């Protein structure tokens, strides 16, 4: 059994740029979406996530 490891330096510059841009857009989408979401929607989402993790909240 062999294990192959790699580093960021193994990736080409265009691949690193594409991953960076994708992360930037994903983060901006999440921040923008939370910023404009209604507080009730955020509360309901957090509540549902707690239930999905099995955390009692009632």
Biopython code that builds the backbone (N, CA, C, O; Angstrom):
import numpy as np
from Bio.PDB.StructureBuilder import StructureBuilder

atoms = [
    (1, "UNK", "N", (0.847, -1.160, 0.000)),
    (1, "UNK", "CA", (0.000, 0.000, 0.000)),
    (1, "UNK", "C", (0.898, 1.231, 0.000)),
    (1, "UNK", "O", (1.798, 1.359, 0.831)),
    (2, "UNK", "N", (0.644, 2.121, -0.933)),
    (2, "UNK", "CA", (1.411, 3.356, -0.972)),
    (2, "UNK", "C", (0.468, 4.538, -0.792)),
    (2, "UNK", "O", (-0.689, 4.507, -1.210)),
    (3, "UNK", "N", (0.984, 5.559, -0.173)),
    (3, "UNK", "CA", (0.215, 6.770, 0.068)),
    (3, "UNK", "C", (0.888, 7.907, -0.677)),
    (3, "UNK", "O", (2.080, 8.164, -0.511)),
    (4, "UNK", "N", (0.107, 8.573, -1.493)),
    (4, "UNK", "CA", (0.643, 9.698, -2.268)),
    (4, "UNK", "C", (0.205, 10.985, -1.598)),
    (4, "UNK", "O", (-0.984, 11.201, -1.366)),
    (5, "UNK", "N", (1.141, 11.813, -1.297)),
    (5, "UNK", "CA", (0.819, 13.110, -0.716)),
    (5, "UNK", "C", (1.240, 14.197, -1.686)),
    (5, "UNK", "O", (2.110, 13.982, -2.529)),
    (6, "UNK", "N", (0.646, 15.321, -1.571)),
    (6, "UNK", "CA", (0.994, 16.432, -2.452)),
    (6, "UNK", "C", (0.964, 17.729, -1.677)),
    (6, "UNK", "O", (0.511, 17.790, -0.534)),
    (7, "UNK", "N", (1.450, 18.747, -2.320)),
    (7, "UNK", "CA", (1.445, 20.066, -1.706)),
    (7, "UNK", "C", (0.795, 21.041, -2.673)),
    (7, "UNK", "O", (0.544, 20.712, -3.832)),
    (8, "UNK", "N", (0.532, 22.229, -2.189)),
    (8, "UNK", "CA", (-0.049, 23.259, -3.035)),
    (8, "UNK", "C", (0.901, 23.607, -4.168)),
    (8, "UNK", "O", (0.464, 23.975, -5.259)),
    (9, "UNK", "N", (2.189, 23.493, -3.915)),
    (9, "UNK", "CA", (3.168, 23.814, -4.942)),
    (9, "UNK", "C", (3.072, 22.871, -6.134)),
    (9, "UNK", "O", (3.532, 23.205, -7.225)),
    (10, "UNK", "N", (2.475, 21.690, -5.936)),
    (10, "UNK", "CA", (2.310, 20.744, -7.034)),
    (10, "UNK", "C", (1.230, 21.184, -8.020)),
    (10, "UNK", "O", (1.188, 20.694, -9.148)),
    (11, "UNK", "N", (0.355, 22.103, -7.605)),
    (11, "UNK", "CA", (-0.734, 22.563, -8.471)),
    (11, "UNK", "C", (-0.236, 23.684, -9.377)),
    (11, "UNK", "O", (0.639, 24.465, -9.002)),
    (12, "UNK", "N", (-0.805, 23.746, -10.565)),
    (12, "UNK", "CA", (-0.425, 24.812, -11.476)),
    (12, "UNK", "C", (-1.031, 26.131, -11.003)),
    (12, "UNK", "O", (-1.972, 26.140, -10.210)),
    (13, "UNK", "N", (-0.499, 27.220, -11.485)),
    (13, "UNK", "CA", (-0.983, 28.546, -11.094)),
    (13, "UNK", "C", (-2.431, 28.745, -11.512)),
    (13, "UNK", "O", (-3.204, 29.361, -10.778)),
    (14, "UNK", "N", (-2.810, 28.236, -12.674)),
    (14, "UNK", "CA", (-4.197, 28.406, -13.121)),
    (14, "UNK", "C", (-5.171, 27.612, -12.249)),
    (14, "UNK", "O", (-6.294, 28.058, -12.012)),
    (15, "UNK", "N", (-4.751, 26.446, -11.773)),
    (15, "UNK", "CA", (-5.601, 25.657, -10.883)),
    (15, "UNK", "C", (-5.774, 26.365, -9.546)),
    (15, "UNK", "O", (-6.882, 26.432, -9.014)),
    (16, "UNK", "N", (-4.683, 26.892, -9.002)),
    (16, "UNK", "CA", (-4.773, 27.627, -7.736)),
    (16, "UNK", "C", (-5.642, 28.858, -7.891)),
    (16, "UNK", "O", (-6.413, 29.187, -6.989)),
    (17, "UNK", "N", (-5.530, 29.542, -9.015)),
    (17, "UNK", "CA", (-6.344, 30.736, -9.255)),
    (17, "UNK", "C", (-7.823, 30.365, -9.358)),
    (17, "UNK", "O", (-8.676, 31.050, -8.793)),
    (18, "UNK", "N", (-8.124, 29.301, -10.066)),
    (18, "UNK", "CA", (-9.516, 28.862, -10.208)),
    (18, "UNK", "C", (-10.113, 28.470, -8.863)),
    (18, "UNK", "O", (-11.259, 28.814, -8.572)),
    (19, "UNK", "N", (-9.357, 27.758, -8.046)),
    (19, "UNK", "CA", (-9.842, 27.361, -6.724)),
    (19, "UNK", "C", (-10.030, 28.594, -5.843)),
    (19, "UNK", "O", (-11.008, 28.678, -5.099)),
    (20, "UNK", "N", (-9.127, 29.528, -5.917)),
    (20, "UNK", "CA", (-9.242, 30.763, -5.132)),
    (20, "UNK", "C", (-10.460, 31.575, -5.528)),
    (20, "UNK", "O", (-11.167, 32.098, -4.666)),
    (21, "UNK", "N", (-10.710, 31.685, -6.821)),
    (21, "UNK", "CA", (-11.881, 32.437, -7.295)),
    (21, "UNK", "C", (-13.165, 31.721, -6.888)),
    (21, "UNK", "O", (-14.131, 32.373, -6.490)),
    (22, "UNK", "N", (-13.192, 30.406, -6.980)),
    (22, "UNK", "CA", (-14.373, 29.652, -6.558)),
    (22, "UNK", "C", (-14.634, 29.849, -5.065)),
    (22, "UNK", "O", (-15.782, 30.015, -4.655)),
    (23, "UNK", "N", (-13.589, 29.832, -4.262)),
    (23, "UNK", "CA", (-13.749, 30.051, -2.818)),
    (23, "UNK", "C", (-14.233, 31.466, -2.539)),
    (23, "UNK", "O", (-15.060, 31.679, -1.652)),
    (24, "UNK", "N", (-13.724, 32.427, -3.286)),
    (24, "UNK", "CA", (-14.146, 33.817, -3.114)),
    (24, "UNK", "C", (-15.627, 33.980, -3.421)),
    (24, "UNK", "O", (-16.354, 34.608, -2.651)),
    (25, "UNK", "N", (-16.079, 33.423, -4.533)),
    (25, "UNK", "CA", (-17.495, 33.523, -4.900)),
    (25, "UNK", "C", (-18.394, 32.765, -3.932)),
    (25, "UNK", "O", (-19.488, 33.230, -3.610)),
    (26, "UNK", "N", (-17.946, 31.609, -3.466)),
    (26, "UNK", "CA", (-18.735, 30.858, -2.494)),
    (26, "UNK", "C", (-18.874, 31.641, -1.193)),
    (26, "UNK", "O", (-19.970, 31.742, -0.643)),
    (27, "UNK", "N", (-17.780, 32.189, -0.705)),
    (27, "UNK", "CA", (-17.824, 32.984, 0.517)),
    (27, "UNK", "C", (-18.677, 34.224, 0.362)),
    (27, "UNK", "O", (-19.458, 34.559, 1.253)),
    (28, "UNK", "N", (-18.535, 34.915, -0.771)),
    (28, "UNK", "CA", (-19.337, 36.120, -1.015)),
    (28, "UNK", "C", (-20.818, 35.768, -1.096)),
    (28, "UNK", "O", (-21.659, 36.502, -0.578)),
    (29, "UNK", "N", (-21.137, 34.661, -1.735)),
    (29, "UNK", "CA", (-22.532, 34.224, -1.820)),
    (29, "UNK", "C", (-23.100, 33.946, -0.433)),
    (29, "UNK", "O", (-24.226, 34.344, -0.134)),
    (30, "UNK", "N", (-22.333, 33.267, 0.413)),
    (30, "UNK", "CA", (-22.815, 32.956, 1.753)),
    (30, "UNK", "C", (-22.996, 34.215, 2.587)),
    (30, "UNK", "O", (-24.013, 34.365, 3.263)),
    (31, "UNK", "N", (-22.026, 35.123, 2.550)),
    (31, "UNK", "CA", (-22.125, 36.367, 3.316)),
    (31, "UNK", "C", (-23.276, 37.212, 2.795)),
    (31, "UNK", "O", (-24.055, 37.748, 3.582)),
    (32, "UNK", "N", (-23.391, 37.335, 1.492)),
    (32, "UNK", "CA", (-24.460, 38.125, 0.881)),
    (32, "UNK", "C", (-25.829, 37.520, 1.223)),
    (32, "UNK", "O", (-26.762, 38.241, 1.575)),
    (33, "UNK", "N", (-25.936, 36.203, 1.118)),
    (33, "UNK", "CA", (-27.195, 35.537, 1.404)),
    (33, "UNK", "C", (-27.615, 35.705, 2.854)),
    (33, "UNK", "O", (-28.789, 35.944, 3.135)),
    (34, "UNK", "N", (-26.674, 35.584, 3.773)),
    (34, "UNK", "CA", (-26.993, 35.767, 5.186)),
    (34, "UNK", "C", (-27.324, 37.228, 5.460)),
    (34, "UNK", "O", (-28.205, 37.518, 6.269)),
    (35, "UNK", "N", (-26.641, 38.139, 4.809)),
    (35, "UNK", "CA", (-26.884, 39.561, 5.033)),
    (35, "UNK", "C", (-28.275, 39.999, 4.624)),
    (35, "UNK", "O", (-28.844, 40.897, 5.245)),
    (36, "UNK", "N", (-28.834, 39.388, 3.594)),
    (36, "UNK", "CA", (-30.150, 39.777, 3.112)),
    (36, "UNK", "C", (-31.274, 38.831, 3.530)),
    (36, "UNK", "O", (-32.438, 39.068, 3.206)),
    (37, "UNK", "N", (-30.936, 37.774, 4.239)),
    (37, "UNK", "CA", (-31.962, 36.838, 4.675)),
    (37, "UNK", "C", (-32.746, 37.439, 5.841)),
    (37, "UNK", "O", (-32.214, 38.229, 6.622)),
    (38, "UNK", "N", (-33.984, 37.061, 5.942)),
    (38, "UNK", "CA", (-34.795, 37.500, 7.070)),
    (38, "UNK", "C", (-34.334, 36.764, 8.323)),
    (38, "UNK", "O", (-33.922, 35.606, 8.254)),
    (39, "UNK", "N", (-34.403, 37.431, 9.454)),
    (39, "UNK", "CA", (-33.909, 36.817, 10.682)),
    (39, "UNK", "C", (-34.685, 35.545, 11.031)),
    (39, "UNK", "O", (-34.121, 34.619, 11.613)),
    (40, "UNK", "N", (-35.956, 35.495, 10.684)),
    (40, "UNK", "CA", (-36.739, 34.287, 10.958)),
    (40, "UNK", "C", (-36.220, 33.108, 10.146)),
    (40, "UNK", "O", (-36.172, 31.983, 10.642)),
    (41, "UNK", "N", (-35.831, 33.362, 8.899)),
    (41, "UNK", "CA", (-35.284, 32.288, 8.060)),
    (41, "UNK", "C", (-33.959, 31.785, 8.629)),
    (41, "UNK", "O", (-33.694, 30.583, 8.613)),
    (42, "UNK", "N", (-33.132, 32.691, 9.129)),
    (42, "UNK", "CA", (-31.856, 32.279, 9.725)),
    (42, "UNK", "C", (-32.090, 31.465, 10.997)),
    (42, "UNK", "O", (-31.415, 30.464, 11.240)),
    (43, "UNK", "N", (-33.050, 31.905, 11.801)),
    (43, "UNK", "CA", (-33.358, 31.167, 13.022)),
    (43, "UNK", "C", (-33.861, 29.760, 12.693)),
    (43, "UNK", "O", (-33.435, 28.781, 13.306)),
    (44, "UNK", "N", (-34.765, 29.671, 11.727)),
    (44, "UNK", "CA", (-35.312, 28.361, 11.351)),
    (44, "UNK", "C", (-34.224, 27.447, 10.799)),
    (44, "UNK", "O", (-34.216, 26.246, 11.069)),
    (45, "UNK", "N", (-33.315, 28.017, 10.032)),
    (45, "UNK", "CA", (-32.218, 27.212, 9.480)),
    (45, "UNK", "C", (-31.316, 26.699, 10.592)),
    (45, "UNK", "O", (-30.961, 25.521, 10.613)),
    (46, "UNK", "N", (-30.945, 27.580, 11.516)),
    (46, "UNK", "CA", (-30.101, 27.163, 12.638)),
    (46, "UNK", "C", (-30.816, 26.100, 13.471)),
    (46, "UNK", "O", (-30.190, 25.145, 13.930)),
    (47, "UNK", "N", (-32.107, 26.261, 13.663)),
    (47, "UNK", "CA", (-32.895, 25.307, 14.425)),
    (47, "UNK", "C", (-32.889, 23.946, 13.737)),
    (47, "UNK", "O", (-32.701, 22.920, 14.391)),
    (48, "UNK", "N", (-33.094, 23.933, 12.429)),
    (48, "UNK", "CA", (-33.105, 22.672, 11.686)),
    (48, "UNK", "C", (-31.742, 21.993, 11.700)),
    (48, "UNK", "O", (-31.659, 20.767, 11.765)),
    (49, "UNK", "N", (-30.684, 22.775, 11.642)),
    (49, "UNK", "CA", (-29.331, 22.204, 11.688)),
    (49, "UNK", "C", (-29.090, 21.554, 13.040)),
    (49, "UNK", "O", (-28.514, 20.469, 13.118)),
    (50, "UNK", "N", (-29.530, 22.212, 14.103)),
    (50, "UNK", "CA", (-29.365, 21.622, 15.429)),
    (50, "UNK", "C", (-30.087, 20.282, 15.518)),
    (50, "UNK", "O", (-29.554, 19.325, 16.080)),
    (51, "UNK", "N", (-31.289, 20.210, 14.971)),
    (51, "UNK", "CA", (-32.021, 18.949, 14.974)),
    (51, "UNK", "C", (-31.304, 17.894, 14.139)),
    (51, "UNK", "O", (-31.264, 16.726, 14.525)),
    (52, "UNK", "N", (-30.742, 18.287, 13.009)),
    (52, "UNK", "CA", (-30.068, 17.305, 12.156)),
    (52, "UNK", "C", (-28.830, 16.722, 12.831)),
    (52, "UNK", "O", (-28.437, 15.594, 12.533)),
    (53, "UNK", "N", (-28.210, 17.483, 13.742)),
    (53, "UNK", "CA", (-27.056, 16.972, 14.492)),
    (53, "UNK", "C", (-27.475, 16.180, 15.725)),
    (53, "UNK", "O", (-26.629, 15.626, 16.426)),
    (54, "UNK", "N", (-28.770, 16.125, 15.989)),
    (54, "UNK", "CA", (-29.258, 15.383, 17.143)),
    (54, "UNK", "C", (-29.126, 16.161, 18.436)),
    (54, "UNK", "O", (-29.202, 15.572, 19.514)),
    (55, "UNK", "N", (-28.932, 17.457, 18.358)),
    (55, "UNK", "CA", (-28.779, 18.299, 19.546)),
    (55, "UNK", "C", (-30.164, 18.713, 20.031)),
    (55, "UNK", "O", (-30.929, 19.308, 19.272)),
    (56, "UNK", "N", (-30.495, 18.409, 21.276)),
    (56, "UNK", "CA", (-31.808, 18.789, 21.773)),
    (56, "UNK", "C", (-31.890, 20.306, 21.996)),
    (56, "UNK", "O", (-31.005, 20.898, 22.614)),
    (57, "UNK", "N", (-32.933, 20.907, 21.501)),
    (57, "UNK", "CA", (-33.041, 22.349, 21.647)),
    (57, "UNK", "C", (-34.401, 22.781, 22.177)),
    (57, "UNK", "O", (-34.702, 23.975, 22.200)),
    (58, "UNK", "N", (-35.217, 21.841, 22.598)),
    (58, "UNK", "CA", (-36.531, 22.211, 23.152)),
    (58, "UNK", "C", (-36.551, 21.853, 24.606)),
    (58, "UNK", "O", (-37.555, 22.073, 25.282)),
]
sb = StructureBuilder()
sb.init_structure("model")
sb.init_model(0)
sb.init_chain("A")
sb.init_seg("    ")
for serial, (resi, resn, name, xyz) in enumerate(atoms, 1):
    if name == "N":
        sb.init_residue(resn, " ", resi, " ")
    sb.init_atom(name, np.array(xyz, "f"), 0.0, 1.0, " ", f" {name:<3s}", serial, name[0])
structure = sb.get_structure()
